[in-house]
Every structure is written in structure tokens, then in C-alpha cells.
Amino acid sequence: MASFNSVIALYQVSGLTESNCGDITFINTGTQPVTINAALRLLSNQSFTFAAQVGEINKTVFRFTFDPDPSYVNSLTVIKKYFIEK
């Protein structure tokens, strides 16, 4: 049986996150649309997961950008799943 740890981070300004993990999930927890790597657009309450098999590591650097409308709330929750080797 495989074991794993999860790390949760909240971002409120555009930036980068290095995955270096198994699964990584992006959840738009704000009201402002957010775009990931200039290709994946998440509206409020939408999410997307890049999943890996046990032992695989996603090495992608993800850039996320919020739309430039100050009347909305920027909030992106990122959950990273790290597999633990025995």
C-alpha cells in the first residue's frame, strides 16, 4: 500500500508554483478567473487535477495569472500530493 502527504497552499496574486509532486490540484476558490500556463482557465469554484501514478513525479513549473479586474477576489488553492517511499 502506498502512502502520501498532502500540502495545501493559497495564492492571491499571480505567480509560479513548482510541482515536484505526484498529483497537483488547482481550485479557483475566488471570484476572479485564473489561467494556468496560459492554457487552462478556471472560473470560480472550478478545479483541475494533474494526476500521477504511484512513484511518478510531475516536474512542471506552473504559472498562474489572475484577470486584472480589481472588483473580484483572487484566490487559488493548490493541493500537492507527495508519495512516500518505503
Secondary structure, DSSP 8 states (H G I E B T S, - for coil): --EEEEEEEEE-SSEEEE--BS-EEEEE-SSS-EEETTTEEE-TT-EEEE---TT--B--EEEEEE-S-TTS---EEEEEEEEE--
